[in-house]
């Protein structure tokens, strides 16, 4: 297209976006307006707006993505175009020159005939239609389904405006639609169209333990979840071959505290008031929350337990340390029962208990443990987590397990590769 057309198209698209959104952002710069109004989507191309050698803005990027390969990759075609951008009151002259250029070389008709057929569904919103039109104008081509997805961020790595391409898998798109219209509204299941901010992909925010949004898909769902697929120090693991040494005892500083219980859509989570902590290797970690998994995510020499409690702690620098307490069938557990007594009636609701909780009653008498470096066991699967798995299980009644099973029959991530990690255990 002629060198002056692209800015005019972007400006026109920005004006359309402003009108569709009530004109609230009409006074913003064009790039910022496109970012703010079009939101986090992806057109199958990446565009970086920079200054060229002659001082004019220059658009460079990656062309339309081809269908994904089996390993999740995609073949990209490179494209490059230089654009001039009048910034000194010459808009009218630029528009006239655009029309003259188009009339002279007949490119307008060619461009119209060359446009890909990207028909919007009948229920498409005005903003969806605008996104597709802008994608066509900027040279993007639709995917096999004839649709575009466009993601716009206002800051690239070096500060430039960026349009990036992240084409979701068919499973991810299906899951996004399903969860967008789900009636549950559980905490963390935000509308995928609204949850992603600038620079994030239009992908489902809900994750699960089975189906299209299960553990195998976590790493593809959002950029910040990538460690779930690519990490080298992931948890949980089957704890085998630990080196028996004199490990420093964990210093537990738990006290009776007020607490609240929330069913967050993935587990039952308990928040305890500040003042509960552990100290290990000279670091003090404050208890942030504890939650439950069924069955246990950790295995000891291949054995999996009925449930596990993860007590998640964080130090002043943000380092995370998790103490895992294995729960094995036996007699009723008092702390577990106190939590169950305060279960919320709805997912996402938080119940503030009228009683207090003393977590020392949750710990076994023998506090020897296994330790290794791993990750969070749920997205974003961040690594650098210090794990301490207590060797002695704590009894829990089958009635108590059954209560949790009514909410979550299974919420354990599969075992991850140990990859030669050093595992130590208390003598």
Secondary structure as the mmCIF struct_conf table of DSSP 4:
data_model
#
loop_
_struct_conf.conf_type_id
_struct_conf.id
_struct_conf.beg_label_comp_id
_struct_conf.beg_label_asym_id
_struct_conf.beg_label_seq_id
_struct_conf.end_label_comp_id
_struct_conf.end_label_asym_id
_struct_conf.end_label_seq_id
TURN_TY1_P TURN_TY1_P1 UNK A 3 UNK A 4
HELX_RH_AL_P HELX_RH_AL_P1 UNK A 5 UNK A 20
TURN_TY1_P TURN_TY1_P2 UNK A 21 UNK A 27
BEND BEND1 UNK A 28 UNK A 28
HELX_RH_AL_P HELX_RH_AL_P2 UNK A 30 UNK A 38
BEND BEND2 UNK A 40 UNK A 40
BEND BEND3 UNK A 44 UNK A 44
STRN STRN1 UNK A 46 UNK A 51
TURN_TY1_P TURN_TY1_P3 UNK A 53 UNK A 54
BEND BEND4 UNK A 55 UNK A 56
STRN STRN2 UNK A 57 UNK A 65
HELX_LH_PP_P HELX_LH_PP_P1 UNK A 66 UNK A 68
TURN_TY1_P TURN_TY1_P4 UNK A 70 UNK A 71
BEND BEND5 UNK A 72 UNK A 72
STRN STRN3 UNK A 76 UNK A 82
BEND BEND6 UNK A 88 UNK A 89
HELX_RH_AL_P HELX_RH_AL_P3 UNK A 91 UNK A 105
TURN_TY1_P TURN_TY1_P5 UNK A 106 UNK A 106
HELX_RH_AL_P HELX_RH_AL_P4 UNK A 107 UNK A 114
BEND BEND7 UNK A 115 UNK A 115
HELX_LH_PP_P HELX_LH_PP_P2 UNK A 119 UNK A 121
TURN_TY1_P TURN_TY1_P6 UNK A 122 UNK A 123
HELX_RH_AL_P HELX_RH_AL_P5 UNK A 126 UNK A 137
TURN_TY1_P TURN_TY1_P7 UNK A 138 UNK A 139
TURN_TY1_P TURN_TY1_P8 UNK A 144 UNK A 145
BEND BEND8 UNK A 146 UNK A 146
STRN STRN4 UNK A 151 UNK A 153
BEND BEND9 UNK A 154 UNK A 154
TURN_TY1_P TURN_TY1_P9 UNK A 157 UNK A 158
BEND BEND10 UNK A 159 UNK A 159
STRN STRN5 UNK A 162 UNK A 164
HELX_RH_AL_P HELX_RH_AL_P6 UNK A 170 UNK A 180
BEND BEND11 UNK A 181 UNK A 181
BEND BEND12 UNK A 183 UNK A 183
TURN_TY1_P TURN_TY1_P10 UNK A 187 UNK A 188
HELX_RH_AL_P HELX_RH_AL_P7 UNK A 192 UNK A 195
TURN_TY1_P TURN_TY1_P11 UNK A 198 UNK A 199
BEND BEND13 UNK A 202 UNK A 202
BEND BEND14 UNK A 209 UNK A 210
HELX_RH_3T_P HELX_RH_3T_P1 UNK A 211 UNK A 213
BEND BEND15 UNK A 214 UNK A 214
HELX_RH_AL_P HELX_RH_AL_P8 UNK A 215 UNK A 221
HELX_RH_3T_P HELX_RH_3T_P2 UNK A 223 UNK A 225
TURN_TY1_P TURN_TY1_P12 UNK A 226 UNK A 226
HELX_RH_AL_P HELX_RH_AL_P9 UNK A 227 UNK A 230
BEND BEND16 UNK A 232 UNK A 233
BEND BEND17 UNK A 235 UNK A 235
STRN STRN6 UNK A 238 UNK A 239
BEND BEND18 UNK A 241 UNK A 241
HELX_LH_PP_P HELX_LH_PP_P3 UNK A 242 UNK A 242
STRN STRN7 UNK A 243 UNK A 245
HELX_LH_PP_P HELX_LH_PP_P4 UNK A 247 UNK A 250
STRN STRN8 UNK A 251 UNK A 253
STRN STRN9 UNK A 257 UNK A 263
BEND BEND19 UNK A 265 UNK A 267
STRN STRN10 UNK A 268 UNK A 272
BEND BEND20 UNK A 274 UNK A 274
STRN STRN11 UNK A 277 UNK A 280
TURN_TY1_P TURN_TY1_P13 UNK A 281 UNK A 282
STRN STRN12 UNK A 283 UNK A 294
BEND BEND21 UNK A 295 UNK A 295
BEND BEND22 UNK A 297 UNK A 297
STRN STRN13 UNK A 299 UNK A 300
TURN_TY1_P TURN_TY1_P14 UNK A 301 UNK A 302
STRN STRN14 UNK A 303 UNK A 304
BEND BEND23 UNK A 306 UNK A 306
STRN STRN15 UNK A 307 UNK A 314
TURN_TY1_P TURN_TY1_P15 UNK A 316 UNK A 317
STRN STRN16 UNK A 320 UNK A 329
BEND BEND24 UNK A 330 UNK A 331
HELX_RH_AL_P HELX_RH_AL_P10 UNK A 334 UNK A 341
TURN_TY1_P TURN_TY1_P16 UNK A 342 UNK A 342
BEND BEND25 UNK A 345 UNK A 346
TURN_TY1_P TURN_TY1_P17 UNK A 347 UNK A 348
STRN STRN17 UNK A 350 UNK A 357
HELX_RH_3T_P HELX_RH_3T_P3 UNK A 359 UNK A 362
BEND BEND26 UNK A 363 UNK A 363
BEND BEND27 UNK A 365 UNK A 365
STRN STRN18 UNK A 369 UNK A 375
BEND BEND28 UNK A 377 UNK A 378
TURN_TY1_P TURN_TY1_P18 UNK A 379 UNK A 380
STRN STRN19 UNK A 383 UNK A 390
BEND BEND29 UNK A 391 UNK A 392
STRN STRN20 UNK A 394 UNK A 396
HELX_RH_AL_P HELX_RH_AL_P11 UNK A 398 UNK A 407
BEND BEND30 UNK A 409 UNK A 409
HELX_LH_PP_P HELX_LH_PP_P5 UNK A 413 UNK A 415
TURN_TY1_P TURN_TY1_P19 UNK A 419 UNK A 420
STRN STRN21 UNK A 424 UNK A 426
#
